[in-house]
């Protein structure tokens, strides 16, 4: 016979790893070629000059320079204009 009572099983004994989203390089900081500037879920921030967009919407630098932020007016399919943030490397 067992000297301790069995605890049984649990249904919530697992957890997923964090995704580490957010801004990695802020405005005014130096960016090297290929350095990640923003990791985001969806297209919240657009990529501008000297930046590119990855498959998972990661914005990274294609040339070395200083990170700058700006805004852009975008017209949607329903004819409404929205202001979107744009990241540039100059």
N, C-alpha and C positions, 0 to 999 in steps of 0.2 A: 504494500500500500504506500501511497505517496504521503510524505510528511507535510507538504505544502499544497494548498488548494490551487488548482489550475485557474489562470486568469481568463482563458478563452481567447478568442480572436477579436480584432478591432477592424472597423470598416474605414476609419479615417487616419490610418497610420502612414500616409505618404504625402509628399509635397513636391511641387515642381520648382525648378531652379529659377531665380529672378532673371529678368530680361535686360537689366541695366540700360534702360532707355533714358533719353534726355540730351541736354546740350553738353558736349565734350570740350569744345573750344568756343569761348565767348568773343564778342566783338573787341577788336584791338589786339588779340593774341596772334602769335605767329603760327602759321600752318605749313607743314611740310607736304610734299607730294604724297598723296594717298592717305593722309591723316584724316580720321573721322571727325567731322564737325558736329553733326547731330544724328542721334539714333532715335527714330520716331516710329510710331505705329500709325499708318495712314499718311496722307500727304498734307500735314498741317503746315509745314514750312516748305517753300519751293527752293529749288537749287538755282543759283544765278550764274554770274560769270566765274569761270575757272573752277566750277564745282560740278559734280555729277551725282546722279541718283542711283542707288543700288536697288537690287531686287526687293529687299525688305525695307525700302524707303529710307535707307541710310544715306545721308549727304556727306560726301568726302571731297577733298581737295584734289584737283588735277594739276595745279601748279602751286609753287611755293609763294607765300605772301601773307598779308594781314587779313584777318577775317573782318568783314563789314556786314552790317544788317541794314536792310531797307524794306520798303513796302511796295506793293503792286496792286492795282485795281483789276480784279478779274470779273468777267461777266459769265454767269452760269447759263445753263440751258433754259432756265425759266426767266431769263433776262434780268435777273437781279445782280447787282454789282456787290462784290465783297472785297475787303482789303485783306490781302495775304502777305505774310512775312516772307522775305527773300534773303538768302545768305549768299554773299559774294566773297571771293578772295581776290584782293588787289595787290 
